[in-house]
Amino acid sequence: DLDAMRAALQKGADANADIEGQSILCHVISQTNLMTAASKNDFIEILIAHRADINRAGPDGTTPLLAAVLGDDQAVLARILA
């Protein structure tokens, strides 16, 4: 839920927290079937605005930046690099 995440981050939640063993940002980027491209981009923008680290490696060594490259999603990659 985008609004719930936005509210939590505004109240001080950590944009670099883990979910299912990877950063929230990496988790969002890795989602292929569970969210629309527009909502994925909204989540990414909010997380980056709250200082989510695009280079934070998960347990398998994958960073959000690498996940975007491997996912071959130019829109996601552009949002991360902006």
N, C-alpha and C positions, 0 to 999 in steps of 0.2 A: 504494500500500500504506500504510494508515493507521499501522500499527505502525512501519514504516520511517521515515515522515515524523516521527512522534512522537519516535523515537529520534534522528533527525538534528537536530531542533529542540532537544532536550534537551542535545545535544552542542555546540550553538552555531550551527547552521545559521541562515541569515538567513530569517526568515518573510516578508520582502519581496523575496526573490530573484525573478528573471524566469524564466518558462517560456513558450516560444513567443511571445516579444515582449510579454508582459503579466505582471503580478504573479501569484504562485501563487494568491493569494486570488481574484483576478479570473478566473483560468483555471478554478478549481474552480467558482465561481459560474456561469460560462458553460457548463459541461458540462450537457447536457440528456439525452443518451441513454447516456452512458458510466458513470454511477453512480446508485445508488439515492438517494432523498431522504434516507434515514437516514445513509448514508455521506457524502453531501455535507455534511449538517449536522455530522457528526463532524469532517470535515476543516476546516470553517469555524470551529468552536469551538476546535480545537487551534491553528489559525493565529492567530486573534484573541487567544487566551491567550498566545501568543508575540509579541504586539505587531505583527501584520500591520496595515498602514495601510489603512483602508477608503476613504480619500480619495486614494490614490496612483494617479495617472493613467497609463495605458499610452500607447503611441505614438499611438493614435487618439483619446486624450482620455478614454477610458472608465475610470471608477473602479470598484472593487468595489461601492460603494454604488449607483452608476448601473446597473451590470450587474444587480444584484438588483432594482432598480425596473423596468428594462426586461424582465427575465425574468418579471415578474409572479408571483413565488413568495413568497407571504406568509410562509412559514416561514423561508426564507432571509433575507428582509428583517428579520424579527423577531430572528433570531440576530445579525445584523450590528449592529442598533441597540441590542441589549440591553447 
